[in-house]
């Protein structure tokens, strides 16, 4: 299960990277395990984290993780300048600061995610709340 999720995540990262490289050809994926960010654009000195949450189509919420297995993660540890959240319908391009604004006032939930064996802490943030504060929202069509 983890390996499948990893492969799906890497495929998404490469798809986002190809889009970026059309304008910034030196952009690259950070290979191997690195929790700070996934993509880097040297021309701009910009770091990008790529997240996928297709389940949000059914729940209405994006899972914004802050801790995994008792250790800070994701939003708590990101070094990215931008996050791209893909939900199967659109790509939301936003900043960690805007995400933190969107989750303000929401309770942090604890649960074990599908395919996980350890507890994570996360905000369950309504999709529209994130989209409202996003820099860009791109609808995805089947030819993308």
C-alpha positions, 0 to 999 in steps of 0.5 A: 500500500505505501509503495503504491501511494509512493509511486502515485505521489512520484508520478504526480510530482513528475507531472507538476514538474513537467508543467513547471519546466515548460517555463523554467527548464532547470526545475528539478525533483528532489530525489530520495526521502526529503521532507522539506519540499519536493520540487525546486526551481533554481531560476526563482529559488522557489521550493514546492511541496506536492500533495494529493488528496483525491479522497477529499472529493468524497469527504469535502475536506483536505487533510492537512497533516501536522504530525505523524507518529509523534513527530512534526510533519508536513505543514509543521516542517515544510520548507516549501514556498508553495504547496500544490494540492491535487484532488483529482479535479483540480490543482490548488497552488497556494502557500503554507502561510495561506494554508495556516490562515485557512486552518485557523480555528479548526480543531486538530484531529488524530487518526490512523490514515488508510495504509498507515500504521501510526497516528497522524494529527491533521486539520480536516479543512473544507476544500472551499476554504483552501481554494478561497485563499489559494494563489491559483486553482487550475481545473484538470481536464482528461488531456492534462 
